[in-house]
Amino acid sequence: MYYICIMEIERSNSQMRKGVLELCILSIVSRQDAYASDIIEKLKEAKLIVVEGTLYPLLTRLKNEGLLSYRWEESTQGPPRKYYKITETGQTALGEMTDDWKGLVEAVERLLE
């Protein structure tokens, strides 16, 4: 029974982290266009450890949903790099997600007091 509870907690943590990562990615890219390794570095600095295998599917989904776009830029250190940029729709979504996040944090903090 203990094992099942641990698995449920890990799955729940994974789902919460996934939603938070989308918000964080949009926030990072809203400040300036970013290369995937730049996004990973910022997430690591914030203690939201992410590997490329986690990031790329999220970037692809955000792009497919019209929240991000990208451009290719030549690199002096290897192949061209894909830089992500937030779209107008992404800016709107970021604002809504930020408001939702703040409301959620306030509600949870009230319950935890």
Secondary structure, DSSP 8 states (H G I E B T S, - for coil): -HHHHHHHHHHHHHHHHHHHHHHHHHHHHHHS-EEHHHHHHHHHHTT----HHHHHHHHHHHHHTTSEEEEEEEETTEEEEEEEEE-HHHHHHHHHHHHHHHHHHHHHHHHH-
